[in-house]
Amino acid sequence: MMATRVDILGLIADRRARRPARTLLALDELFNRLAACGGPDEALRTEDRIWDAWMHHPHRAAAQAIDLATRDIAARRYDIAETRLSALLRSAPDFAEAWHKRAALYYLLGRDDECLCDIRRTLELEPRHFAAMLHFAEILLGSGAPDEARFAFYAALCVHPHLLRARQALLDKP
């Protein structure tokens, strides 16, 4: 688990030097807008548009699979969601949001080692994935690594300046 943590910390530290696997001009514009948002309502609308872009896939079957898996997670049908996401990742291994959804599922299930592997892949494909950084920070906090967690929270806040959880974590004493 330590090697994975070090790998992920490196990916986060190097995030500005790397480009996302799927280069979408619209996403670049949305992240620029997110950084310049004046208030929480505008930030939330912009964040929603980023999530829509991340969830989009040019192949209809992949888009449908991630949508169904997301619904399965919300309905606590975790075994079905895992099966769907694993199959999707076999057919679309460069779909960053599919890796993130499975990481989130593993996070919910307390399967931290598997979660970390999927967070690493998410950040390899999408260096600005603030939710993956947040999940990573939470795992670090839970495993007694507050300094590394603060680094991940700070990085997530640099990408998305309106993340209340990251801001609160940085205000709290370790």
N, C-alpha and C positions, 0 to 999 in steps of 0.2 A: 504494500500500500504506500510506503514512503516514496518509492520511485515514481509512482503515478502522481503523488502530490507534488513532487519536485517538477515533473513534466508539466503539470497543469500550471504551477506557479510561473514556470518559464514561458508558457504560452500566453499567460495573462500579462507578464512583464513585457513581452515582445509584441503585444497586440497591435500597436500602432504601425509597426513595420510590415505587418502581414495583410494581405488582401483576402476578402472572403472568397470561398470557392465559387459561389454564384454571385457574379458581379452584376448588380442591378442598380442602375442610375437612380431609380426611385428610392431605393433603400439608403443610398448615400445622402440624398436630399432629405429624407426623413430623419436620419441621424443628425444632420446639420440643423434641422428645424428643432429636434428634441433638445439639442444643446442650447438653443437660443430661446426656448419657450419661456414666456413671462410668468405663467401661472400653472397651477395644477390641472385645470380643466383642459387647457391647450396641450399640456404634456400627456394627459391621459388619452386624448384623441389621437395624438401623434404616435404614442405607444401602441394603441390599437391598430393603427395602420401598419406599423412595423410587424406586429404579430400576424396580421393578414398576409403581408409579403412573405414572412417566414413560413407560414402554413401553405402557401401556394406552391404547386409543383406543376410543371408543364404537362405531365402525363396524368390524365384523369384518374386512372386507377390508383396512382400513388396519392393524389390529393384526397380521394375518397377514403383510402386506407387510413391516412393520418386523422382525418375527420372522425371516422368510426372509432379509432383507437382513443382519441380524445374523449369521445362520448363514453366509451367503456370505462376509462379512468374515472370520469365524473360519476358514473353509476357504480363504481367500486367493483367492476368486473375485471379485476386485475389480471387474471390468467388469460382471458380473451385478449385484453389490450397487449399483453406481452407477446402473445402469439402473433397478433396482427403486426406489431411494430418490428418484431424480429424478421418476419417474412418480408415486410416492406424494406428493411435495411439490407436484406440479401439482394433485392432487386434494384434498390436505389441507394447505394452506399454513400453517395455524396449529398444526401438530403439532411442537412444539418438539423432541421427542426425535428425530424424523426428520431435522430440520436438524442436530442434534448428531451423529447417526450418520454423516451424509454428511460433516460436518466432520471427524470422526474418521477416516473413510476417506481424505479428502484429506490429512489429517495423515500417515497411514501412507504415502501415495504421495509425500509431499514437495511437494504442490501447495498451498503456503502461502497464496497469494492467494485461491484458492477456499475454502480452509479458513477463512480470516479472515472472508470474506463469510458463510459458514454459521455461524460462531461468533457473529458480530454478530446474525444473525437468531435464533439460539438464545437469546441473552441478552435480546433484545427481548421474546421470548415467555415466557421463564422466567429472571427475574433472579437466581435462586438456583442456577443450574446450575454447580455447583462443578467438574464435569469440563470444561466448556467453558472455564472460567477457567484450569484447569490447562493445557489444550492451548494456550491463548493465551499463558500465561506461558512455556511451553516454546518456542514460536515466537519470542517476544521474546528469550529467552536466546540462542537460536541465531542471531539476527540482530544481536546486540551491543547490546541494550537492557536491561541488568541492573536498572536502577532501576525501569523500567516492569514488568519481569518480577516483581520483588519485590513491587510493589504488587498485581499480579494474584494472586500466591501468597498474599499476606496476606489479600486479599479472599476467596479460596477457603477459607482457614483460618477466617475469621470465619463463613462459612456452615457449614462442616464442620470442627469443631475437631480431628478425628482423622485428617486427611489427612497421612499420613507424608511423602509427596513434597513437599507444600507446607512442612511444618515443617522438613524437611531443607534445602530450598532457602533458607529464611530464615536458617538457621544457617550455611550456607556463605557464604564471602566472595565477592563478585562479581569 
